Amino acid sequence: MAHSKDLLVLENFIGGKFVSCSSYIDSYNPSTGDVYCRVPDSGEEEVEAAVKAAQDAFPDWSSKSPLERSQILNKLADLIEQDLEAFAKAESKDQGKTITFARTVDIPRAVYNFRFFASSILHHVTECTEMATMGCVHYTSRAPVGVAGLISPWNLPLYLLTWKIAPAIACGNTVVAKPSEMTSVTAWMMCKLLDKAGVPHGVVNVVFGTGAKAGEALVCHPNVPLISFTGSTLTAQRIMEKSAPHCKRLSLELGGKNPAIIFDDADLSQCIPTTLKSSFANQGEICLCTSRIFVQRGIYSEFLKWFVAEAKKWKAGNPSDPTVSVGALISKEHLEKVRSYVKRAQAEGARVLCGEGVDSLDLPAGNKKGYFMLPTVIAEVQDESCCMQEEIFGPVTCVVAFDTEEEVIKRANSVKYGLAATVWSSNVGRVHRVARRLQSGLVWTNCWLIRDLNLPFGGMKASGIGREGAKDSYEFFTEVKTITIKH
């Protein structure tokens, strides 16, 4: 493919310098279908250099006080915030998400991630116990682990990358990060600010490339004792296999097939707008999105009518248009995959009530080749259907009826995933009962995606291993030592 001069060419960031790579891969603008960026196709050699730089920077960085590290994290947060609009535009163009979503969710959250961990690192305390009869005092001490390998996905690029970098470096580790090769631009932009923020060379290294090459080299590196990964369950299985010989410490945040359970006493005026968001925000490309909606039979037809009517109001188009609520999906392959689920549902006899194959997609001239899809609602799907069992990760949700509390809990739990769930009811007793019995790392009731970063985040079953949050991330990114003193 001939490449015009105006393509953006990214470089790896190793030891505080931008380093070019011997080979590159194309990155597409999802809203136009055109190549607009070249991303390094890094492998073992680049990962080796990055790990070496991180190892060299570790002694000095890990011996800094939490306060010194905190000040640097806050400075970095300020610099990203000053550039918020440029970051939002880049994220929208690179990922396909609407400029509105990038501006109000992605970039502010990336800024907040640094501020949050800059603050929380100052407030951790260690434990101490006394054994008077033995004349002993025991206490614990925590130390950073070393070089952290951080692998982040394409759906919330800077948001999820900073959610890993911030706690890792706040705790005194140095890092080698690998963003998704499909969405690398904002990570590269952040690298330009590290020096100015006072991050010493080698503390944050970013290696761009594919999971198969760069990701694998990072996971297999003997001097990277810890891997934090967000992405698919399939890739996580490979990471576990590859890191087993080295006994690496893993935090894996994986897929979801998240249920919303709507009881007949739910406040639909709150429930419907929130459930539309939880189904279709960021084109449904959020691991916490709702893709199975269980509605109690008494309100099923009313809910469906209202929900579909509102879903049809969501406009797909140029992500930089502020009136657009659905951007482009990440890639042509991903769009085809999401569409194939809708086709399979139809083949199984389910009804597609709006969206894909039902409503026509009216796109501006410049976006005709982009990877767009309308919010799609499917009814009358069997629980065994792949549409109810597998993570689709697109703007597709299935709505089914249920009768009793007991039945819906069983059906909600009948998938291999267990990341998030939402429950809608005005009965407080029921809310607590249902929340306790759902096999889910997070349960929201009468709301969605309200997060307190102090609290644990993560999934059960095939949705992951480990938790992240103020205390959990601190425990993951540090080694604990018990010290006993006899006096």
MARDREN-192460 format. One record per residue (C-alpha): residue number from 1; residue in three letters; x, y, z. Coordinates in nm, 2 decimals, m for minus. Last residue first. Layout:
! MARDREN-192460
- NUM;ALA;X;Y;Z
...
! end
This chain:
! MARDREN-192460
- 487;HIS;1.32;m0.75;7.23
- 486;LYS;1.25;m1.00;6.96
- 485;ILE;1.17;m0.84;6.63
- 484;THR;0.96;m1.01;6.36
- 483;ILE;0.93;m0.88;6.01
- 482;THR;0.65;m0.98;5.77
- 481;LYS;0.72;m0.88;5.41
- 480;VAL;0.45;m0.78;5.16
- 479;GLU;0.54;m0.74;4.79
- 478;THR;0.38;m0.45;4.61
- 477;PHE;0.19;m0.39;4.28
- 476;PHE;m0.10;m0.63;4.37
- 475;GLU;m0.15;m0.51;4.73
- 474;TYR;m0.15;m0.14;4.62
- 473;SER;m0.39;m0.23;4.33
- 472;ASP;m0.62;m0.40;4.58
- 471;LYS;m0.61;m0.11;4.84
- 470;ALA;m0.69;0.17;4.59
- 469;GLY;m0.88;m0.04;4.33
- 468;GLU;m0.80;m0.35;4.12
- 467;ARG;m0.91;m0.71;4.18
- 466;GLY;m0.77;m1.04;4.09
- 465;ILE;m0.85;m1.30;3.83
- 464;GLY;m1.09;m1.26;3.55
- 463;SER;m1.43;m1.26;3.38
- 462;ALA;m1.41;m1.64;3.32
- 461;LYS;m1.55;m1.70;3.67
- 460;MET;m1.56;m1.39;3.88
- 459;GLY;m1.48;m1.03;3.78
- 458;GLY;m1.29;m0.72;3.88
- 457;PHE;m1.30;m0.39;4.06
- 456;PRO;m1.24;m0.35;4.44
- 455;LEU;m1.34;m0.02;4.60
- 454;ASN;m1.13;0.29;4.64
- 453;LEU;m1.20;0.38;4.28
- 452;ASP;m1.56;0.46;4.36
- 451;ARG;m1.75;0.38;4.04
- 450;ILE;m2.09;0.47;3.91
- 449;LEU;m2.11;0.26;3.59
- 448;TRP;m2.48;0.18;3.61
- 447;CYS;m2.78;0.28;3.83
- 446;ASN;m3.09;0.14;4.00
- 445;THR;m2.87;m0.14;4.15
- 444;TRP;m2.52;m0.19;4.03
- 443;VAL;m2.36;m0.53;4.10
- 442;LEU;m1.98;m0.58;4.05
- 441;GLY;m1.78;m0.90;4.07
- 440;SER;m2.07;m1.11;3.96
- 439;GLN;m2.22;m1.44;4.04
- 438;LEU;m2.55;m1.30;4.15
- 437;ARG;m2.67;m1.43;4.48
- 436;ARG;m2.58;m1.13;4.71
- 435;ALA;m2.72;m0.88;4.46
- 434;VAL;m3.05;m1.06;4.44
- 433;ARG;m3.11;m1.06;4.82
- 432;HIS;m2.99;m0.70;4.86
- 431;VAL;m3.21;m0.57;4.58
- 430;ARG;m3.50;m0.78;4.71
- 429;GLY;m3.49;m0.63;5.05
- 428;VAL;m3.47;m0.28;4.91
- 427;ASN;m3.78;m0.32;4.69
- 426;SER;m3.77;m0.03;4.43
- 425;SER;m3.63;m0.26;4.17
- 424;TRP;m3.37;m0.25;3.89
- 423;VAL;m3.07;m0.48;3.92
- 422;THR;m2.75;m0.43;3.72
- 421;ALA;m2.48;m0.70;3.67
- 420;ALA;m2.10;m0.69;3.62
- 419;LEU;m1.81;m0.94;3.56
- 418;GLY;m1.93;m1.29;3.60
- 417;TYR;m1.87;m1.49;3.27
- 416;LYS;m1.93;m1.86;3.19
- 415;VAL;m2.30;m1.80;3.15
- 414;SER;m2.60;m1.94;3.36
- 413;ASN;m2.58;m1.69;3.64
- 412;ALA;m2.85;m1.46;3.49
- 411;ARG;m3.07;m1.76;3.43
- 410;LYS;m3.04;m1.89;3.79
- 409;ILE;m3.10;m1.54;3.93
- 408;VAL;m3.40;m1.50;3.69
- 407;GLU;m3.57;m1.82;3.80
- 406;GLU;m3.55;m1.75;4.17
- 405;GLU;m3.68;m1.39;4.13
- 404;THR;m3.98;m1.52;3.93
- 403;ASP;m4.14;m1.47;3.59
- 402;PHE;m3.88;m1.38;3.32
- 401;ALA;m3.89;m1.21;2.98
- 400;VAL;m3.61;m1.16;2.73
- 399;VAL;m3.42;m0.86;2.58
- 398;CYS;m3.10;m0.92;2.39
- 397;THR;m2.85;m0.63;2.34
- 396;VAL;m2.63;m0.54;2.04
- 395;PRO;m2.41;m0.23;2.01
- 394;GLY;m2.09;m0.43;2.01
- 393;PHE;m1.88;m0.65;2.24
- 392;ILE;m2.05;m0.98;2.14
- 391;GLU;m1.95;m1.16;2.46
- 390;GLU;m2.09;m1.52;2.42
- 389;GLN;m2.38;m1.69;2.60
- 388;MET;m2.70;m1.49;2.52
- 387;CYS;m2.61;m1.43;2.15
- 386;CYS;m2.46;m1.78;2.13
- 385;SER;m2.81;m1.91;2.20
- 384;GLU;m2.86;m2.13;2.51
- 383;ASP;m3.08;m1.86;2.68
- 382;GLN;m3.31;m1.86;2.38
- 381;VAL;m3.37;m1.53;2.21
- 380;GLU;m3.72;m1.39;2.18
- 379;ALA;m3.61;m1.03;2.14
- 378;ILE;m3.30;m0.86;1.98
- 377;VAL;m3.22;m0.49;2.00
- 376;THR;m2.96;m0.33;1.78
- 375;PRO;m2.80;0.01;1.82
- 374;LEU;m2.69;0.10;1.47
- 373;MET;m2.37;m0.02;1.32
- 372;PHE;m2.07;0.17;1.17
- 371;TYR;m1.73;0.06;1.05
- 370;GLY;m1.65;0.35;0.81
- 369;LYS;m1.65;0.33;0.43
- 368;LYS;m1.95;0.57;0.40
- 367;ASN;m1.80;0.81;0.66
- 366;GLY;m1.69;1.09;0.43
- 365;ALA;m2.02;1.11;0.26
- 364;PRO;m2.22;1.14;0.58
- 363;LEU;m2.40;0.82;0.69
- 362;ASP;m2.76;0.71;0.69
- 361;LEU;m2.79;0.36;0.82
- 360;SER;m3.12;0.20;0.73
- 359;ASP;m3.32;0.03;1.00
- 358;VAL;m3.39;m0.35;1.01
- 357;GLY;m3.07;m0.53;0.90
- 356;GLU;m2.88;m0.40;1.21
- 355;GLY;m3.08;m0.16;1.42
- 354;CYS;m3.43;m0.23;1.55
- 353;LEU;m3.66;m0.51;1.66
- 352;VAL;m3.45;m0.81;1.55
- 351;ARG;m3.67;m1.11;1.63
- 350;ALA;m3.52;m1.45;1.73
- 349;GLY;m3.58;m1.75;1.50
- 348;GLU;m3.24;m1.92;1.53
- 347;ALA;m3.14;m1.78;1.18
- 346;GLN;m3.23;m1.44;1.31
- 345;ALA;m3.00;m1.48;1.61
- 344;ARG;m2.73;m1.61;1.38
- 343;LYS;m2.75;m1.30;1.16
- 342;VAL;m2.73;m1.07;1.46
- 341;TYR;m2.42;m1.26;1.58
- 340;SER;m2.26;m1.23;1.24
- 339;ARG;m2.30;m0.85;1.25
- 338;VAL;m2.08;m0.84;1.56
- 337;LYS;m1.81;m1.04;1.38
- 336;GLU;m1.83;m0.83;1.07
- 335;LEU;m1.79;m0.51;1.27
- 334;HIS;m1.49;m0.66;1.45
- 333;GLU;m1.32;m0.75;1.12
- 332;LYS;m1.38;m0.40;0.98
- 331;SER;m1.23;m0.25;1.29
- 330;ILE;m1.30;m0.05;1.61
- 329;LEU;m1.67;0.01;1.57
- 328;ALA;m1.77;0.36;1.46
- 327;GLY;m1.94;0.62;1.67
- 326;VAL;m2.29;0.61;1.82
- 325;SER;m2.43;0.92;2.00
- 324;VAL;m2.39;1.18;1.72
- 323;THR;m2.50;1.53;1.79
- 322;PRO;m2.14;1.65;1.88
- 321;ASP;m2.02;1.55;1.53
- 320;SER;m1.66;1.43;1.57
- 319;PRO;m1.77;1.07;1.57
- 318;ASN;m1.91;1.11;1.22
- 317;GLY;m2.23;0.90;1.22
- 316;ALA;m2.47;0.70;1.42
- 315;LYS;m2.78;0.86;1.58
- 314;TRP;m2.95;0.71;1.88
- 313;LYS;m3.32;0.79;1.84
- 312;LYS;m3.40;0.43;1.74
- 311;ALA;m3.29;0.31;2.09
- 310;GLU;m3.56;0.53;2.25
- 309;ALA;m3.84;0.36;2.05
- 308;VAL;m3.68;0.02;2.11
- 307;PHE;m3.67;0.08;2.49
- 306;TRP;m4.03;0.21;2.51
- 305;LYS;m4.18;m0.08;2.32
- 304;LEU;m3.97;m0.34;2.50
- 303;PHE;m4.05;m0.20;2.84
- 302;GLU;m4.42;m0.19;2.78
- 301;SER;m4.41;m0.55;2.64
- 300;TYR;m4.21;m0.68;2.94
- 299;ILE;m4.39;m0.50;3.22
- 298;GLY;m4.58;m0.80;3.37
- 297;ARG;m4.33;m1.05;3.24
- 296;GLN;m4.03;m0.93;3.44
- 295;VAL;m3.76;m0.80;3.22
- 294;PHE;m3.42;m0.98;3.17
- 293;ILE;m3.18;m0.77;2.96
- 292;ARG;m2.87;m0.95;2.84
- 291;SER;m2.60;m0.74;2.68
- 290;THR;m2.53;m0.48;2.94
- 289;CYS;m2.19;m0.31;2.90
- 288;LEU;m1.92;m0.36;3.16
- 287;CYS;m1.65;m0.48;2.92
- 286;ILE;m1.71;m0.17;2.72
- 285;GLU;m1.75;m0.17;2.34
- 284;GLY;m2.13;m0.14;2.33
- 283;GLN;m2.07;0.14;2.07
- 282;ASN;m1.90;0.35;2.34
- 281;ALA;m2.24;0.35;2.52
- 280;PHE;m2.49;0.11;2.37
- 279;SER;m2.62;m0.13;2.63
- 278;SER;m2.54;0.05;2.96
- 277;LYS;m2.65;0.38;2.80
- 276;LEU;m2.98;0.23;2.68
- 275;THR;m3.01;0.07;3.03
- 274;THR;m2.97;0.42;3.19
- 273;PRO;m3.23;0.59;2.97
- 272;ILE;m3.47;0.30;3.03
- 271;CYS;m3.42;0.25;3.41
- 270;GLN;m3.48;0.61;3.52
- 269;SER;m3.82;0.66;3.36
- 268;LEU;m3.88;0.28;3.40
- 267;ASP;m3.88;0.30;3.78
- 266;ALA;m3.86;m0.07;3.86
- 265;ASP;m4.16;m0.24;4.04
- 264;ASP;m4.19;m0.50;3.76
- 263;PHE;m3.84;m0.62;3.81
- 262;ILE;m3.56;m0.54;3.56
- 261;ILE;m3.26;m0.76;3.58
- 260;ALA;m2.97;m0.63;3.37
- 259;PRO;m2.72;m0.91;3.28
- 258;ASN;m2.36;m0.87;3.18
- 257;LYS;m2.19;m1.11;2.94
- 256;GLY;m1.84;m1.00;3.05
- 255;GLY;m1.48;m1.02;2.93
- 254;LEU;m1.15;m1.01;3.11
- 253;GLU;m0.96;m0.82;3.38
- 252;LEU;m0.66;m1.03;3.45
- 251;SER;m0.41;m0.95;3.74
- 250;LEU;m0.12;m1.18;3.73
- 249;ARG;0.19;m1.25;3.95
- 248;LYS;0.44;m1.45;3.76
- 247;CYS;0.55;m1.80;3.85
- 246;HIS;0.82;m1.79;3.57
- 245;PRO;0.71;m2.12;3.42
- 244;ALA;0.35;m2.02;3.46
- 243;SER;0.38;m1.69;3.26
- 242;LYS;0.33;m1.85;2.92
- 241;GLU;0.03;m2.06;3.02
- 240;MET;m0.14;m1.78;3.22
- 239;ILE;m0.08;m1.53;2.93
- 238;ARG;m0.23;m1.79;2.68
- 237;GLN;m0.54;m1.82;2.90
- 236;ALA;m0.56;m1.44;2.92
- 235;THR;m0.57;m1.42;2.54
- 234;LEU;m0.88;m1.64;2.53
- 233;THR;m1.05;m1.45;2.81
- 232;SER;m1.02;m1.13;2.61
- 231;GLY;m0.87;m0.80;2.73
- 230;THR;m0.72;m0.62;3.03
- 229;PHE;m0.38;m0.74;3.15
- 228;SER;m0.16;m0.67;3.45
- 227;ILE;0.16;m0.87;3.44
- 226;LEU;0.41;m0.91;3.72
- 225;PRO;0.76;m1.05;3.75
- 224;VAL;0.90;m0.90;3.43
- 223;ASN;1.27;m1.01;3.44
- 222;PRO;1.20;m1.35;3.28
- 221;HIS;1.04;m1.20;2.98
- 220;CYS;0.76;m1.44;2.85
- 219;VAL;0.47;m1.19;2.91
- 218;LEU;0.67;m0.91;2.75
- 217;ALA;0.77;m1.11;2.44
- 216;GLU;0.42;m1.24;2.40
- 215;GLY;0.27;m0.89;2.41
- 214;ALA;0.53;m0.76;2.15
- 213;LYS;0.48;m1.04;1.90
- 212;ALA;0.13;m1.21;1.93
- 211;GLY;m0.02;m0.92;2.12
- 210;THR;0.07;m0.68;1.84
- 209;GLY;0.29;m0.37;1.85
- 208;PHE;0.39;m0.06;2.05
- 207;VAL;0.64;m0.06;2.34
- 206;VAL;0.59;0.21;2.60
- 205;ASN;0.84;0.26;2.88
- 204;VAL;0.76;0.44;3.20
- 203;VAL;1.03;0.46;3.47
- 202;GLY;1.31;0.44;3.21
- 201;HIS;1.39;0.82;3.22
- 200;PRO;1.27;0.99;3.54
- 199;VAL;0.90;1.11;3.54
- 198;GLY;0.94;1.49;3.60
- 197;ALA;0.61;1.59;3.45
- 196;LYS;0.80;1.75;3.16
- 195;ASP;0.98;1.43;3.09
- 194;LEU;0.65;1.23;3.09
- 193;LEU;0.46;1.47;2.86
- 192;LYS;0.57;1.33;2.52
- 191;CYS;0.49;0.98;2.65
- 190;MET;0.12;1.08;2.69
- 189;MET;0.10;1.15;2.32
- 188;TRP;0.23;0.80;2.24
- 187;ALA;m0.03;0.65;2.48
- 186;THR;m0.29;0.87;2.30
- 185;VAL;m0.19;0.73;1.96
- 184;SER;m0.18;0.36;2.02
- 183;THR;m0.53;0.24;1.94
- 182;MET;m0.52;m0.05;1.70
- 181;GLU;m0.18;m0.18;1.82
- 180;SER;m0.34;m0.21;2.16
- 179;PRO;m0.12;m0.06;2.44
- 178;LYS;0.19;m0.23;2.55
- 177;ALA;0.34;m0.10;2.88
- 176;VAL;0.68;m0.16;3.02
- 175;VAL;0.68;m0.03;3.38
- 174;THR;0.89;0.08;3.68
- 173;ASN;0.76;0.00;4.02
- 172;GLY;0.75;0.25;4.31
- 171;CYS;0.39;0.21;4.43
- 170;ALA;0.28;0.52;4.25
- 169;ILE;0.45;0.37;3.94
- 168;ALA;0.22;0.07;3.93
- 167;PRO;m0.09;0.25;4.06
- 166;ALA;m0.08;0.51;3.78
- 165;ILE;0.04;0.28;3.49
- 164;LYS;m0.25;0.04;3.52
- 163;TRP;m0.56;0.27;3.53
- 162;THR;m0.35;0.49;3.30
- 161;LEU;m0.37;0.22;3.02
- 160;LEU;m0.74;0.17;3.09
- 159;TYR;m0.85;0.54;3.04
- 158;LEU;m0.59;0.59;2.76
- 157;PRO;m0.73;0.32;2.53
- 156;LEU;m1.09;0.27;2.64
- 155;ASN;m1.19;0.00;2.38
- 154;TRP;m0.85;m0.09;2.24
- 153;PRO;m0.70;m0.30;2.52
- 152;SER;m0.42;m0.26;2.78
- 151;ILE;m0.11;m0.48;2.85
- 150;LEU;0.10;m0.37;3.14
- 149;GLY;0.43;m0.55;3.23
- 148;ALA;0.55;m0.44;3.57
- 147;VAL;0.93;m0.42;3.64
- 146;GLY;1.01;m0.45;4.01
- 145;VAL;0.78;m0.57;4.30
- 144;PRO;0.75;m0.25;4.49
- 143;ALA;0.80;m0.29;4.87
- 142;ARG;0.56;m0.33;5.16
- 141;SER;0.66;m0.38;5.53
- 140;THR;0.47;m0.58;5.78
- 139;TYR;0.51;m0.57;6.16
- 138;HIS;0.57;m0.83;6.43
- 137;VAL;0.67;m0.74;6.79
- 136;CYS;0.81;m1.00;7.02
- 135;GLY;0.87;m1.05;7.39
- 134;MET;0.73;m1.41;7.36
- 133;THR;0.45;m1.34;7.62
- 132;ALA;0.40;m0.98;7.49
- 131;MET;0.33;m1.09;7.13
- 130;GLU;0.26;m0.76;6.96
- 129;THR;0.10;m0.70;6.62
- 128;CYS;0.17;m0.45;6.34
- 127;GLU;0.01;m0.39;6.01
- 126;THR;0.10;m0.14;5.73
- 125;VAL;m0.07;0.18;5.64
- 124;HIS;m0.17;0.32;5.31
- 123;HIS;m0.26;0.69;5.29
- 122;LEU;0.00;0.86;5.07
- 121;ILE;m0.04;0.61;4.78
- 120;SER;m0.41;0.70;4.77
- 119;SER;m0.34;1.06;4.66
- 118;ALA;m0.12;1.01;4.36
- 117;PHE;m0.34;0.70;4.29
- 116;PHE;m0.65;0.92;4.25
- 115;ARG;m0.47;1.20;4.07
- 114;PHE;m0.32;0.97;3.81
- 113;ASN;m0.65;0.78;3.75
- 112;TYR;m0.84;1.12;3.75
- 111;VAL;m0.65;1.24;3.44
- 110;ALA;m0.73;0.91;3.26
- 109;ARG;m1.09;0.95;3.38
- 108;PRO;m1.11;1.30;3.23
- 107;ILE;m0.97;1.16;2.90
- 106;ASP;m1.21;0.87;2.85
- 105;VAL;m1.54;1.00;2.99
- 104;THR;m1.65;1.36;2.90
- 103;ARG;m1.42;1.44;2.61
- 102;ALA;m1.38;1.08;2.47
- 101;PHE;m1.76;1.03;2.50
- 100;THR;m1.84;1.36;2.33
- 99;ILE;m1.58;1.30;2.05
- 98;THR;m1.77;0.99;1.97
- 97;LYS;m1.58;0.66;1.97
- 96;GLY;m1.40;0.55;1.65
- 95;GLN;m1.08;0.44;1.83
- 94;ASP;m0.81;0.65;1.66
- 93;LYS;m1.03;0.95;1.56
- 92;SER;m1.21;0.97;1.90
- 91;GLU;m0.89;0.92;2.10
- 90;ALA;m0.71;1.18;1.90
- 89;LYS;m0.98;1.44;1.94
- 88;ALA;m1.01;1.36;2.32
- 87;PHE;m0.63;1.40;2.36
- 86;ALA;m0.62;1.73;2.18
- 85;GLU;m0.91;1.86;2.39
- 84;LEU;m0.76;1.75;2.72
- 83;ASP;m0.42;1.91;2.66
- 82;GLN;m0.42;2.10;2.99
- 81;GLU;m0.57;1.79;3.15
- 80;ILE;m0.29;1.57;3.03
- 79;LEU;m0.04;1.82;3.18
- 78;ASP;m0.22;1.84;3.51
- 77;ALA;m0.24;1.46;3.55
- 76;LEU;0.14;1.44;3.48
- 75;LYS;0.20;1.70;3.75
- 74;ASN;m0.01;1.50;3.99
- 73;LEU;0.18;1.18;3.92
- 72;ILE;0.51;1.37;3.98
- 71;GLN;0.39;1.50;4.32
- 70;SER;0.28;1.15;4.42
- 69;ARG;0.62;1.00;4.34
- 68;GLU;0.78;1.25;4.57
- 67;LEU;0.52;1.19;4.84
- 66;PRO;0.56;0.82;4.82
- 65;SER;0.93;0.86;4.90
- 64;LYS;1.18;0.78;4.63
- 63;SER;1.37;0.45;4.67
- 62;SER;1.17;0.27;4.41
- 61;TRP;1.25;0.53;4.15
- 60;ASP;1.63;0.51;4.21
- 59;PRO;1.66;0.13;4.22
- 58;PHE;1.41;0.08;3.93
- 57;ALA;1.55;0.30;3.65
- 56;ASP;1.80;0.04;3.53
- 55;GLN;1.54;m0.23;3.54
- 54;ALA;1.30;m0.02;3.34
- 53;ALA;1.56;0.06;3.08
- 52;LYS;1.65;m0.32;3.05
- 51;VAL;1.28;m0.41;3.02
- 50;ALA;1.25;m0.15;2.74
- 49;ALA;1.55;m0.28;2.55
- 48;GLU;1.44;m0.64;2.58
- 47;VAL;1.08;m0.54;2.47
- 46;GLU;1.23;m0.38;2.16
- 45;GLU;1.44;m0.69;2.07
- 44;GLU;1.17;m0.94;2.15
- 43;GLY;0.91;m0.78;1.92
- 42;SER;0.78;m0.44;1.80
- 41;ASP;0.56;m0.37;1.50
- 40;PRO;0.58;0.00;1.54
- 39;VAL;0.25;0.18;1.46
- 38;ARG;0.17;0.36;1.13
- 37;CYS;m0.12;0.60;1.13
- 36;TYR;m0.40;0.72;0.90
- 35;VAL;m0.51;0.41;0.71
- 34;ASP;m0.86;0.47;0.58
- 33;GLY;m1.19;0.30;0.68
- 32;THR;m1.35;0.64;0.74
- 31;SER;m1.49;0.62;1.09
- 30;PRO;m1.26;0.34;1.20
- 29;ASN;m0.94;0.54;1.13
- 28;TYR;m0.70;0.26;1.05
- 27;SER;m0.36;0.16;1.19
- 26;ASP;m0.11;0.01;0.96
- 25;ILE;0.18;m0.19;1.09
- 24;TYR;0.55;m0.09;1.11
- 23;SER;0.90;m0.25;1.08
- 22;SER;1.25;m0.16;1.19
- 21;CYS;1.13;0.05;1.48
- 20;SER;1.20;0.41;1.57
- 19;VAL;1.30;0.51;1.93
- 18;PHE;1.15;0.80;2.12
- 17;LYS;1.36;0.86;2.43
- 16;GLY;1.30;0.84;2.81
- 15;GLY;1.45;0.49;2.85
- 14;ILE;1.22;0.35;2.58
- 13;PHE;0.93;0.52;2.41
- 12;ASN;0.84;0.34;2.09
- 11;GLU;0.77;0.55;1.78
- 10;LEU;0.45;0.65;1.61
- 9;VAL;0.42;0.76;1.24
- 8;LEU;0.12;0.98;1.16
- 7;LEU;0.05;0.96;0.79
- 6;ASP;0.09;1.30;0.61
- 5;LYS;0.35;1.18;0.36
- 4;SER;0.12;0.94;0.18
- 3;HIS;0.16;0.57;0.21
- 2;ALA;0.14;0.34;m0.09
- 1;MET;0.00;0.00;0.00
! end
